[in-house]
């Protein structure tokens, strides 16, 4: 006896959602190329990052082309070399169109600041409107003060392997940042204990941000992308209260307390 074949019915109900797309802003380090000579750039990068092991390991970075002018770059070699250093280039910013096109051919798209459109449309000329009677102006209310900037407060030590990021605010650590830990803030960083790990202030390219530590003994400090490692610090600044600030493109270490 032959059984009757029946068609398979699709499952009832709405389809299951599998993904969503949304726009987001993230802080990225930018590698400013001052020369197109990849054979000179990669060894210099390797020397710098060996002084701060793990600082940029698997970190996404953008590559700035603004300082190159018309100098050519071997982008495939640059991408391969950065990945060999365990650095992940995700795109390029600035520079002439020919360089950006060459970068795109090597898998590096052009990155644009948040809110910037691909094309700028010129606004139409305003059309003259017929004259209208102007009513007496009402008394304007005084402007309200802007709300105070938020501050993230961490009421404990930041342990090795932990990473704390204060997005859009200052960061206060009521304790210590242990070796192997990392704290980041778009604004200032205040550490009321010992700084023995890594501290990166001004992550949103705020060159006015500062780092304050009661006991200064870091693996690495950085402000707005400019950084210094433990080996480059003067012995006089170690183990005391220090304020780190950016002066031009140089980090300054001022004692306090």
C-alpha positions in Angstrom: 0.0 0.0 0.0 1.4 3.3 -1.0 1.2 6.3 1.4 -0.1 9.5 0.1 2.6 12.2 -0.2 1.7 15.5 1.5 3.4 18.9 1.0 5.5 20.2 3.9 3.8 23.2 5.4 6.0 26.2 6.4 6.0 27.0 10.1 3.3 29.4 11.2 3.9 32.8 12.8 6.2 35.7 12.0 9.8 35.0 10.7 12.5 34.9 13.3 14.7 38.1 13.3 18.3 37.1 12.6 20.2 40.5 12.7 20.0 44.2 13.1 22.1 47.0 11.7 22.8 50.2 13.5 25.2 53.1 13.4 27.7 53.4 16.3 30.7 55.5 17.2 33.9 54.0 18.5 37.2 55.5 19.6 40.1 54.5 17.3 43.8 55.1 17.3 45.1 56.8 14.1 48.4 55.9 12.5 49.7 59.1 10.8 52.0 58.1 8.0 54.8 60.7 7.7 56.4 58.8 4.8 55.2 56.4 2.2 58.3 54.1 2.7 56.6 51.0 4.2 60.1 49.4 4.6 60.9 52.2 7.1 57.5 52.5 8.8 57.0 48.8 9.8 60.4 48.3 11.6 59.9 51.5 13.5 56.4 50.4 14.6 57.8 47.1 15.7 60.4 48.8 17.8 57.9 51.0 19.5 55.3 48.3 20.2 57.9 45.9 21.7 58.4 48.5 24.4 54.7 48.3 25.3 53.8 44.6 24.8 50.1 44.1 24.3 49.3 47.8 23.9 48.1 47.5 20.3 47.8 43.8 20.0 44.8 43.1 17.8 43.8 46.8 18.1 41.8 48.3 15.1 43.5 51.5 13.8 42.8 54.0 11.1 45.6 55.2 8.8 45.9 58.9 8.1 47.2 59.9 4.7 47.1 63.7 5.3 50.8 64.1 5.7 51.9 62.2 2.5 50.9 64.7 -0.2 51.3 62.8 -3.5 53.8 60.2 -2.2 52.8 56.7 -3.2 52.3 53.9 -0.6 52.5 50.1 -1.1 49.2 49.4 0.7 49.2 45.6 0.3 52.7 45.5 1.9 51.6 47.9 4.7 48.5 45.8 5.5 50.5 42.6 5.5 53.1 44.1 7.8 50.7 45.6 10.2 48.8 42.3 10.6 52.2 40.6 11.1 52.6 43.0 14.1 49.1 41.9 15.2 47.7 45.4 14.4 44.4 45.5 12.5 44.1 48.3 9.9 40.4 49.0 9.1 40.6 52.0 6.8 42.1 55.3 5.8 41.3 58.9 6.5 42.3 62.1 4.6 44.8 62.3 1.8 44.2 62.8 -1.9 41.7 60.8 -3.9 44.3 58.7 -5.8 45.8 57.5 -2.5 42.4 56.6 -1.1 41.6 54.7 -4.3 44.8 52.8 -4.0 44.1 52.0 -0.4 40.6 50.8 -1.3 42.2 48.4 -3.7 44.1 46.8 -0.8 40.9 46.4 1.3 41.2 49.7 3.2 38.0 51.8 2.7 37.8 55.5 3.4 36.5 56.2 6.8 34.4 59.3 7.4 33.6 61.1 10.7 30.3 60.4 12.2 27.5 62.5 10.6 29.5 63.4 7.5 27.7 62.5 4.3 29.2 61.1 1.1 28.2 64.1 -0.9 27.4 67.6 0.1 24.3 69.1 -1.5 24.2 72.8 -2.0 21.2 74.4 -0.4 18.8 76.1 -2.8 18.7 79.9 -2.8 16.0 81.2 -0.5 12.9 82.5 -2.2 11.9 86.0 -1.2 8.8 85.9 0.9 6.1 88.6 0.9 6.5 91.1 3.7 4.6 90.3 6.9 3.8 92.3 10.0 6.3 91.7 12.8 4.7 91.2 16.2 6.5 92.6 19.2 9.2 90.3 20.4 8.3 88.4 23.6 10.7 88.6 26.5 13.1 85.7 26.0 13.8 83.4 28.8 17.4 83.4 30.0 19.4 80.4 28.6 19.5 77.4 30.9 22.9 76.2 32.0 24.2 73.1 30.2 24.0 70.0 32.3 27.3 69.1 34.0 29.4 66.5 32.3 29.0 63.0 33.7 31.8 61.2 35.5 32.3 57.5 35.8 33.5 56.4 39.3 35.1 53.1 40.0 35.0 52.3 43.7 37.5 49.5 43.7 40.8 48.5 42.3 41.1 47.7 38.6 42.7 44.2 38.5 45.0 42.7 35.9 43.2 41.8 32.7 40.3 44.3 33.3 39.6 47.2 31.0 37.5 50.2 32.0 36.3 52.8 29.4 34.6 56.1 30.5 32.8 57.0 27.2 32.1 60.7 26.9 33.2 61.5 30.5 36.0 61.7 33.0 37.0 58.6 35.0 37.7 58.5 38.7 39.3 55.3 40.2 39.0 55.3 44.0 41.7 52.7 44.3 44.6 51.4 42.2 45.1 50.3 38.6 47.1 47.1 38.8 49.7 46.0 36.4 48.1 44.4 33.3 44.9 46.5 33.7 43.8 49.3 31.4 41.7 52.4 32.0 40.5 54.7 29.2 38.4 57.9 29.2 37.3 60.5 26.6 38.1 63.1 29.3 40.4 63.2 32.3 41.5 60.2 34.5 41.9 60.5 38.2 43.5 57.7 40.1 43.5 58.0 43.9 45.7 55.0 44.4 48.6 53.6 42.4 48.8 53.5 38.6 50.7 50.4 37.7 48.8 49.5 34.5 47.9 51.5 31.4 46.0 54.8 31.4 44.7 56.5 28.2 43.0 59.9 28.6 41.5 62.1 25.8 40.5 59.0 23.8 38.2 61.1 21.7 41.2 63.2 20.6 40.8 65.7 23.5 44.3 67.2 23.8 43.3 69.1 26.9 42.6 65.9 28.9 45.0 65.0 31.8 45.9 62.0 33.9 46.3 62.4 37.7 47.8 59.6 39.8 48.7 59.6 43.5 51.3 56.9 43.0 52.7 57.1 39.5 54.3 53.8 38.2 52.6 53.0 34.9 53.2 50.5 32.1 52.0 53.1 29.7 50.2 56.5 29.7 48.6 58.3 26.7 46.7 61.5 26.0 44.9 61.9 22.6 47.0 59.2 21.0 50.4 60.4 22.2 51.9 57.9 24.6 55.0 57.1 26.8 56.0 53.7 28.2 57.6 52.9 31.5 61.1 52.7 30.1 60.9 56.2 28.8 60.0 57.9 32.1 62.4 59.7 34.4 63.1 58.0 37.8 62.1 61.2 39.5 58.5 60.8 38.4 58.1 57.2 39.6 56.3 56.5 42.9 54.9 60.0 43.6 51.9 62.1 42.7 52.1 63.1 39.0 49.9 65.0 36.6 50.3 64.0 32.9 49.4 66.6 30.3 50.0 67.2 26.6 52.2 70.1 25.5 52.1 70.3 21.7 53.0 66.7 20.8 55.0 66.0 24.0 53.8 64.5 27.2 54.7 66.5 30.4 54.9 64.9 33.8 54.4 67.5 36.6 54.7 66.4 40.3 52.0 67.4 42.8 51.3 66.8 46.5 
